[in-house]
């Protein structure tokens, strides 16, 4: 079995980086630099330089939000499976008139789900009984040996679980003369979870006896209080446990309701059956469910306070009329005082004919084996979070959050160790007994409420300090649209991707295992407050994590295959690690960033009241992952947030605007895309599609250009039909469009196959422009062809690098150094020449000796550029040499 909650072992720490100011000035460059190390962990933490402290820009007084509600033990996948199982088994007994009471064994609540799973794994109930292996079952449930717990588990299994398992399998139950449930003091009554999305059958409102075909006690009618509390009753105004026979026009005739304190049974009211035009009948009654014997007014019943025993029939001499009050098991109608009527389908059963037989009429609603099986086989509803009903300000939420944490741990909030909160969090999410509920202000749109970072706009004037942070690349409003970023080429404000989301947390509020849309990067900044605890799994282990979660909780994924895309499911990191999934953790403190890498799963929870902001970004190295993600979405039939093809083509259309590395990456991606498009269009021709129309797909709403088969957003091409205008398919699903003839189908395309290679060529020129330029610079600086370039040619190469935004490489630095040196020489040479023109009387004031002049000439000669000033300097050197000889001869 799994580890106990007290044994939670924190995973190893993720990498932590502390950039220098020089490194910090280039955000995406720095992230690219640390990527080889950080992506192996999936997540990393970045601590900015100590004096990088952006002011908090949210208008606190105007910030109002409605959080979502999180019940902690419903977040964890294995715990949710157990709770779903308990809800199902509680429903099973409730619809038969009993409530589920869960026993305590060895001072802890019995895990009925694990008990049932182990019994199955050990070969089933009969095999375990035959081989007397209940002690082994107890051992596998981690109970201590030597206390005869095995026989106790057998007793509880026979009494509670076995009947349910038999119904689930459709097999007959073994004969058993004991009541399914005895009221044991140590048993804990199970209250089904109150989440409407999870609970498909509400607990019975009335503690009434199961209906017999003939009985003296009527169903108690609901009180006004009952109706006020039950919206379904209020809406229908038709009361009772069974179906409401709406098709018969059942109406409440007498609106008078009994009060709570009214005692004693009441007679059901008179039922009036009226003949309507066309032979239809109309029943008027406020009785919950009525059986009448004729089409006349039944005010003369011999037993005025009994339930009517027969269905409404047009011809009460037919066989169905006779069958309506005979036992479905033995086909006899005798002993009708022991004949039970099912509240679901109105079939009749003797209590002694049931398997197992019932010793007495059950309390509450009763359903027959057929209805019980149908009810228990019903698939569960999809799980999701509820929104809270209260709106908070930051102050009111903070007061609630701090009060909750202080009360929970019984100490001041800032004194609670993070390790204690972490252990307690995983204990709570693993508990089927403790229902701890918290609130989380998650996915709050910064466009509506304002970012935590200063933003340059016309609404308010920024101080110089705010302006500095408003333009910083680490500002989450700026990072997605930096020059090296891919998302700046998408026009739309993709919520949560280009536009940051805000998160207001309290202790235990959690974010579940997920990867980012389109497998993009994400960056999270904690503005202030208590830490946020993170767990990360690298992209290489993403599929392994998915396999482990599906293997351990198949019940969840069978009903909700895309569960991990819903951000509603946790799994204990220790459980994942025990199955070989590598997991890391970190505590993100205020003022720190956490980066998640493409397809890296991450989850976590908040240590207390805090405020965070997060956004996605994509760099050149993401492009292959983005393409693979679209293929993955195609297989899952999952909607895209944006069209990957459209993004690539948009960048390819303006290659000169692309960062050089990005241009090279886009060229590689587009080459693959064009090859695939050629192949797909060729298959279209082979299918006999000859008609084609150009379509500007980017002008269509996304829902009008999604493949009806795989939900991919089409851009380069799609197949449509003239006779079926409401749908289209991508070219991977040309056989799934419609049944119409190929002659009625046609290609809708964005670019011709001639235009795509032209775009590819421009990208190639841009991507290779640096290599072409670098080769010219190398030849010039090293004079490889024997020809020295002029100073003007070198200046032109530097201008090209600036205009084309080439990276600041070592080669560019060498070129700049060469130009600086050459220009300094030109300036000095001009000074020498002008000094010579001043005449021989200036010689004594010269600062350069003959040796220095010779060295200066050597320096000019060694430069890789041709300099016509060398001739003037040589003349100057010759003149200086003659002058020095004359001075030596004159003895001066």
N, C-alpha and C positions, 0 to 999 in steps of 0.2 A: 504494500500500500504506500501511499505518498507520505512524505515527511510531515511530522507534526508542525503546527504553525509556530511553536516556540523555537523550532530548529531552523528558522529562516536564516540562511547564510548570505550576506550581501555579496553580489557578484564582484569581480575585480573592477577597479576604477578605469574609466576611459581616459584617453590622452588629454592632457591639459597644455595649452600653448599660451605663451606670454610674449607677444610681438614687441619689438622695439618701435619707437616712433617712426623710424624710416620704413619699417615693414608695414606698420599699421596704416600708412598713408595710401596704400594700394590694396583695398579689401579683397577683390577677386584674385589679384595676383598672389596675395598671401595665402588665401584658401587653396589656390592651385599648388602653392609651394608645400603646404602641410598635407595635401591630399594623399600622397603615397603612404603616409603613416596612419592618418586619421581614418581613411575609408576602410581599413582593416578591422576597425572597431565598430563602424557604422555611425557612431556619433563622437563628437569631441567638444571640449569646452575651451573658450578663448577668453582670457582676461585682458582687457584693454590696458594701455598705459595708465598709471595711477591718476594722472590729472585729466584723463578723458572722462568727463562727467556731464553728460547732456542734461539740461534742465527738463523737468517733467512738465509737458505742455498741455495736458488735459485740463479742461475747465471743470474743476472738481464739483462745483455747485450745480452745474447743468448735466452732469453725467448720471443718467438713470438707466437701469437695465433690469431685465427679468431673468434670473438664473434658471438653469435646468436642475432637476432633482436626480440625485444618484443614490440608489440603495446599494450599499457596497457589496453585499454578498450576491447581488445579481450581476455584477460586472464580471466576476471570475467565471470562466467557461465551465469548469468542472462543478463549481458550486451551483451555477445556474441549472446545469443538467440535473443535479440532485433536487433542487427546488422545483423544477418542472416535473420531475418524477413524483415528488411528494404531492404537488398540486393534482396530478393525474390520479394518484392512488386515493387522495382525499375525495376527489370528485367521484371516483368509482364507488366508494362507500357512502358518500352523501346521497347519491341518486338512488341508493337502496335503503335509505332511511337511517343511516348510521353516521357518526362522526369519527374521524381518524384521530386516535390517541396514540402518540408515539412513546414507546417505553424508554425508560432509563436503564441502562445496563452498566454496572460498575461506575455509577455516578456520572455517566455521560449519556447523552441522548443517542439512541440506536440509529446508526446510518442505514436506513432501509434500502437506499439505492445501492450502496456498496455491498450490502448483504445479498441483494438480489443478483448483482453482477457476479459475485463470488460463487453463489450457488450454480449459476449457469456455467461459469468457467470450470467448476468441479464436476460437471456432468449432469447437473439437475437434481431436483429434490429426491426423486426415487432412488437414484444411484447413491446419493450421500447417505440416505437412510439405510439402504441395503448394506453399504460398506462401513456404516457407523463412523462417518467422517465429519460429524458436526464439530468435534473438537478442533479439527484442522480449519474449519470455517472460522471458528473463534480466534484461532491463532492468526489467520490472515487478516482479521479485523483488528489485530493488535491488542486483543484481550489477554490478560495474564492466564497462564495454565493452572490447572489443578483446582478450579472452582466450579466445575460442572457447568460452565457457561455455554458449552455446546448444546446441551439439551434445552437450556433456556432460549437460545437462539432458534432452535428448531421449533419450539412452542410458538414464539413470536412470528416466525416465518409462516407456519401453518395457519395461524390465526389472522395475520394481516396481509402478507404478501402473496401467499400461494393462490388464494382465490382470484386475486387481480391478475397474476401471471397466467392462470388458466384461461381466464376470459380473454386476455391479450392473444393467447395462442389459438383460441377457438376450441380448445379441448374441453371435455366434460369434467366437472369437479368430482373429486372423490367424495363419498358420502360422509357427512360430518354432522353430528347432532348437537354440536355446541354452537352457542351464539358467536357470530363473527367477532364481536367485541364485548368483553366484560369490562366493567368500570374498575380498573385497577388504580389504586391511589398514586402509584409511582408513574403512571402513564401521563404524558403531557398532551393535552388536546391540541391538535394541529390547526392553526388558522391559515387557510389558503391566502396567498399573497393577493393584495388588493389592487394590483395593476391591471387595468382593463385589457391592455394589450396581451397580457399573459393568461388571464383567467377567462376561459370561455363559458364556464358555468358558475354562477354565483351560488353561495351557500343558501340552503333553503331558508326562507323568511319565516315559515310557520312550522311550529312543532306539532304537526298533525299526524294522525295515524294514516298508514297506507290505505288506499280505498279498496273496499270489497265490493263485489257486485251488489250485495244487499247488506246494509249495516244500519245501525240505529243512530250512530253519531255522524252528524254532518261535518263538512269541512268548516273550521272557523273562518269567519269573514275577516278581512283585513280592517284594521282600525284607521282612523284619519292619520294617526302618527305614522303607521306603516306606509301609507300612501305618500305622505309628505317626504319620507326618507327614500322612497323607491321611485325614481323617475319613470321606470317602465310601467309601474302600476298607475302612476299619475297620468301617463300618456294614454294608456289603453283603457283605463277605468273598467277593466274586465279582470276579475280576480280569481285566484286559485292556482293550483300547482301545474295543471296540465295545459295542453294547447288550447288556444282561445276560440277555435271554430269560427274564425272571422268570415269564412266563406258562407256561413249560414246567417250572416248578419246579426250575430249575437249582440244584444244591446243591454245596457244597464237600465232597467225600468224604474226600480226604486232607488233613489239616490241616497236614502238614509243609511248611515253607517253606524255600527255599534261602537261604543267607546271602549277604551282599554279596561275599565273597571267593570264592565258589564259581564255577568257570569251566566253560565248555563247555555246549552245548545239552543240554536234558533232553527225554526223550520225553514227550508229553502222556499223561496217565493214561487208563486204560481208561474208555470211556463205557458205561454200563449203561442200557438203555432197557427199562422194565418196563411190561407191559400192566396198566392199572388197571381196576377194575370200571366198567362203562358204556362201555368202549371207549376211555377216555382213556389217554394215555400219560404216563409220568413219566421224566424224564431225570435221572440222577445223574452229576455230574462236577465236577471242580474245574478243568476246562479253560475258558478264557475264552469261546470260541465254537466250537462243534463241529458238523460236518456228518456225518451217519451214513447208511449205505446200506441198513439194514434194521432191523426191529424186534427183531432178536436181539442178543445180547451180541457186540460187535465186538472180540474179542481176537485175531482171526486176520488182521488187516490185513496185506497184502503189504509195506507200507512202514510199519513200526511207529513211525517218528519223523516222519511227515509229517502235515500237516493233512488232515482228511477233506474231501472235495471237494463233497459234495452235502448239500442240506438234508434235514431230517427230513420225509418225506412219507408219507401213508397209502398212496397208490397211485403208485409210482414209474414208472408207464407213461404218466402224463398229460403234457400239453404243458408245463405249468409246470415239471415236473421237468427236462425237456430244456432249457428256456429258462434255468434257473438257472445254467448255466455256459457261456452263449454271450455274446459281446460285444454290448452294447446298441447299439453304433454300426453294426457290420457284420453282425450276426446270425450270426457264425461262431464255432465253438468250437475251431478249430485254433490252433496256437501257444499252447497253454495255459500255457506257462512265461512268457509275456508278458501273461497275462490277470490284470488287477488286480481285486481284490474290494473294493468300497466299504465302509468301516467304518460308514457311516451307514445305508445301505439294502440292502446286500449285492448290488447290481447289479454286473455284470462289464464291464470295458472292456479292450480291448487298449491297451497303452501307446502304440502307434503310431497308434491311431485317435482319440486324444484331440486336442482343439484347445486349445492347441498340443500336439503329441505329446511324450511324455516319452522321453528317450534311455535311461533305466534305471529300475529299480524305485526309487521314492522312499523315503527314510528316514522313520521315524515313521508316525503315523496318516495314512491317505490317504482322502479323500472324493471322490466323483464330482462332476461339474459341477452336477448337480441339487441335491445336498445342500449343496454350497458356496454356491450361490445362496440356498437356503433359510436357511442359517445366517447369511449376510451381510445378508439382508433383515430379520432379526429385530430388532424395535424395541429400543432401549436401555432399561435399567431406570431408574426415577426416581432422581435424584441426591439424596443427603442426607449429613449428617455422622455420623460414628461417635463413640461415647463412648469416652473413654480407659479403660484398665483399672485405672489407679492412682488412689487417693484421696489428696488433698492436704490439708494444713492451710495457712493463710495463709503461715506461715513457710516450709514446705517448697516451696510453689509459688513464693514470692518468691525463694528460693535458686536454684531451677531457672531461673526467668525471668531473673534477673540474670546468672547464669553463662552462659546461652545467648547473651544480648545481648553480653556482654563478649567471649566467644569469637568470636562472629560478626564483630564489628567490630574486634576486636583492640585495644580501648581501654576504659577505665573507662566504665560505663554512662552516667554523667551528663555525659560529655564528648562523646557522640555527637550531632552536630547534628541537629535535627528535619528539616532539609531533606534531609540524607543518608539518613535512615531512610525518608522519603517516596519519594525517587527509587528506593531499593533495593526498597521494597515493590512499586512498580509494575513494576520490572524483573523481580522474581521471579514475580509473578502472570502476566506475559506470556511467561514462559519455558516451552518444552516440554522443555528439557533438565534444568533444576535442580528437583529435588523437595525443597523446604524444607517441613518439617512443624512446626507450632506447636500449642499447646493454649490453649483459652479457656474460662474458667469463666463461661459465659453463662447467663442466665435462671435464676439461683438464687433460689428463692422466699424473700422476706423473712419471711413468716409462720413458716416452718420454721427459718430460720437467724438471724432477728433483723435489723432494719433498721440501717443505719449511723447513722440519726438517733435521738436519745432518743425513747422512746415512753412515754406515761403509761399505766400499767397497774398491776395489783395485785401483780405479781411482784416488783418491786423499788422501793425508795424513791429518788426523784430528788432531786438537789441543786437549790437555787434556780436555778442556771445552766442545768442540764439541763431543768428545768420550763419555763423561758423558751423554749428551743429546741423542746421537745416540743409546745408550742402554737403555734409560729410557722407562718404560712401557707406559708412556703417549705420547711417540713418535708414531704418527699414522701409521708408518711403522712397529712398534713392537707390538702394542696392539693386532692386529688380530691373531698373532702367539704366544702369551704368552701360558704358559703351561696349564692354566685353560681354555683357549679358544678352541672352537670347530673347528674353521676354519683352525687351523694349521694342521688339519688332511686331508685337501683337498690339493692335489698336485698343481693343476692349479692356476695360478694367475688370480683370478676372478676379472675382472676390476671393480673398484668401491666397491668391497666387501673386498677382501684381500689387494688390491692395492689402495692407496688413490687417490682421484680426487682433482683437484685444481679449485678454483673459484675466478675470478677477477670481482668485482662488481662495479657498479656506482649507483647513486641515482635512486630509483624506480625500479632497476632491481630486478626481483622477482623469487622465486621458489614456485611452485604451490602445492596445497594439494596432499599429497601422503604418502604411507607407504613404508618401505624399502622392497626390494626383500626378499622373504622367511621370512618376518616379523622379520627380524633381528634387533639388536640394531644398532644405528649409533652414531658416535662421531664427532663433528665438532670443529675445533680450528681456531680462528681468529688470524692470524699472526700479522696483522697490519691494520691500516686504520680506517675508520669511522664504527660505529656500524652496526650490522645486526639485524633486528627486526624479531622475531620468534613468531609463533602462534602454539599451540599444543592442541591435543585432545587425551584423554586417550584411551587405547585399548578397554575398556568396552563400549565406545561410538562410536567405529569405524563403526559398521553397521548402527547406528543411523545417523551418518554424511552422509553415502552413501545414505540412504533412503531419507533424507532431500534434498540432491542435486538432486537426481533423480526425486523427487516429484516436486521440484521447476523448474527444467529445463529438462522435459522429452524429449524435442526435441533433445537435445544434446546426451542423452544416448540411444535413439532409434536408431540413426545412428552410434553410437560409444559406444557399451556396456561397453568396458573396458577403458572408458575415464579417470578414475582416475589412471590408470596404466601408462598413457601417460605423466604425469607431465605437463599438459598444461592448467589446469583449477583451478581458484580461486573461492572462494565465501566469501563474506564479513563476518567476524567473528560475527558481530552483527546480521546478518541474521540467522546464525547457532544458535546463543545463543537464539534468539527469538523463535526458534523451539525446544529448550530444549537441544541443544548440548553443553556440557561444554567445554569452550575454555579458555586457559591461554596464556599469552604473556611474552616476555622478550626482553630486548635490550642486545645483546651479544657484549661486548666491546673487544678491542684488548687484547690478552693474556688470554682470557676466553674460556672455553669449554662449549658446549651444548651437552647433551646426549638425544637421543630419544629412547624410550623403544619399545619392540616388539609390532607391530600392532598399534602404536600410530601415528595418522595422524599429519602432520606438514607442515607448509608453512611459507612464510615470504618474506621480501624484504630488500634491502640494503639501508642504510641511505646516502651512498656516496661511494667514491673510497676506496676499501679495498681488502684484499687478505686472503682467507680462504682455509682450507683443511679438507676433510672429508673421513671417511672410515667406513665400517661395522665391527661388531664383534659379536660373539655368545658365550654365557656362558652356563653352565649346566642347569640353570633354563629356557633357551630358548627352549630346545629340545621339550617339548610338544607343544609349539607354532609352532615350525618348522613343526612338523607332521600335525597339524591342518591346517597349511598354504597349504601343499601339497594337502590335501583333498579339500580345497577351490579352489586352482588352477585347480584341476581335474574337479570340477563343472563348472568353467569358461572356461575350455579348454585352459588354459594359459601355455606357455612353462615354464619349470623350469630352473633356472640358474645352479643348480647342482642336483644330485640325493640324496635325503634325506636317502633313504635305503642304498645307497652305503656308505655314510658318517657314518651311525650307524655301519654298518658291518666292516668298516675299523678300527673304534675305538675298536670294539669288538674283532678284530683279534689280537690286541696287548694290552691286558688289563693292563699289568704291567707298560706300559708307561703312563697310564691315571692318572690324578689327582684323588684323592679318591672320592671327591664329584661328579666329572664327571663320574667316573666308576659306581657309584650308579645310577646316572641319566640315563646313557646309558643302564644299566641293565633293568631298568623299561621300557624304550622305546623299547628295543629289545624284551622283553617279550611280549608286545602288538603286535609288528610286526610279531613275530613268530606265535602267535595265529591266526592272520589274514591270514598269508600265508598258514597255515594248512587248514583253512576254504576255501580259494580260490582254493587250489589244489584239495580238496575233491570235489568241484563243477565241476572241470575239469574232474575228473574221472566219475562223474555222467553223464556228457555230452558224455562220450564215448571216450575221448582222452586217448590213451594208449602209444603212442610214445613219447620219451623224449630225449633231447640232452643237454649236459652241454655246457654252453656258458660263456666265460669271458667277461661279458658285459662292464666292465670298460675299456677294450681295444678298444671298438667300439666308433666311434664318436657319440656324442649325437643325431645328426639328423638321425642316423641309428637305434636308440633304443627308439624312441618316439612312444607312442601309437597313432595310426592313429585316434583314437576316441577322447581321452581327452588330448593328447600331453604330458602326464607324461613321464619322462625319466625312462625307465625300468632298474631294476638291479637284484632283486631276481628272477624274472621269467617273461616270456612273452609267448604268444601263437602265433605260426607262421603256415604257410601253405606251403607245398612242391610245390604246383602249383601256389602260389601267393607270390613269394619271395621278393617283393618290400615293404611289410608292415608287421607290427606286432601289437598286442594289449596287454595291461596289462590285468591281470586276472580278473579285474573288468568289462571288456568289451569283454568277450569271444564270445558273440553273434554278435559282430560288425566287425569281421575280414573279412570274405568273405562268399560266398554262397556254398563253396565246402563242400564235405562230411567230417564228423568228422574223418574219417579214413585217410584223407589227411592232417589233422592238427596235430601239435605236440607241446609239451611243451619245451621251452628253459629255463633252470634253471641255477642259479649260484651255489647254494648249495643244497645238498639233505636234506630231512627233518630229517635225523639223524645227519647231521653236524651242523645244526642250534642249537639244544639243547646243543651240546657240547660247542659251542661258548658261549652260554648263561650261562652254568655252570662256565666257566672260568671267565666270567664277575662277576658272583655271588661271586666266591671265592675272587676276587679282591675287590669287593664292600664290602664284609663282612670281609675282612682281618683286617680292622681296628677294627671292633667290636670284632673279635676273639683275636686280640692282646690286645685290651683295657681290655678285660675280664681277660686275663692272668696277665696283669700289676696290675689290681685291686686286684686280689687274692694274688699276691706276696706282694704288698705294705701293704695290710691289714691282711696278714697271715691268710686268711680265712680258709684254710685247715689245719692250725696248723703247717705247715712246712715252716721254713724260707729258702728262696732261697739263694744260694751262690752269692757272688759278681759277679762272672763270668756269672751267669744266668741273673742277672739284666743288666749287660753290654750287653749281647746278645739281650735283649728286646729293649734296646736303639738303638743298631745297626740296628735291623729290622725296627724300625720306620724311621731311616735315609735312609736306602736302599729302602724302599717302599714309601718314600716321604709322610709319614703320616702328617696330619696337626699339627701345633704347638698348641696342646690342653692343657688344664689344667692338664690332667692326665700325658701327656708327661713331663710337667714341674715338676710335683711332682716326677716322676721317676728320672729326671736329678738332682733335689735337693737332693734326697735320695742318689744317687750315689756320688755326691760331698761331702756330709757329711760323708758317709762311707769311701771314699778315704782319707779324711782329718784325720779321726780316725785311719785308718791303718798307715798313715804316723806318727802320734803322738805316736801310740803304738810302732812302730819300734824305735822311738827315745828314749822312756822310756826303752825298753829292752836293747838297746845298752848302755844306761847309767848305767844299773845294772851290765852289764858285765864289766864295767870299774872299779868296786870294791867299797867298802864302803867309801873310801876317797872322792868319787864324790858326796856323799849325801848332803853335805853342799851347793853344787852349784845347786841342783835341784830347778826348778822353780815351782814345784807342791807340795802343802801340801797334807796331808793325806785326808783331806776333799775333796780337788779338785780331788784327784785320785779316791776317791769313786764316785764322780759325773761323772767323765770320764767313769768309768766302767758302771754306770747306763745308760749313753748316748749310749754306745756300745750295751748294752743289749736291749735297746728300738728300735734300728734300725731293719728294717724288713728283714735284711739279716744276714745270719750266718757268724760270724767272728772268725776264729781260733786264732787270736791275743789276744782274751779276756783272755785265760789261762795264757799267758805270763804276761799280765798286773796284773792279780790276784796274781801271784807269786811275782811280783814287789811290790804290795801293802802289802803283808804279810811281805816281807823283810823290807820294810820301817817302818812298825808298830813295829817290833822287835827292829830295830835300834833306833827308837824314845824312846822306853821304857828304853833301855840301857843308852841312853844319860841322861834321867831323873834321873836314879839311880845314875849315876856318878856325877850329879850336873853340868854337862857341858851344 
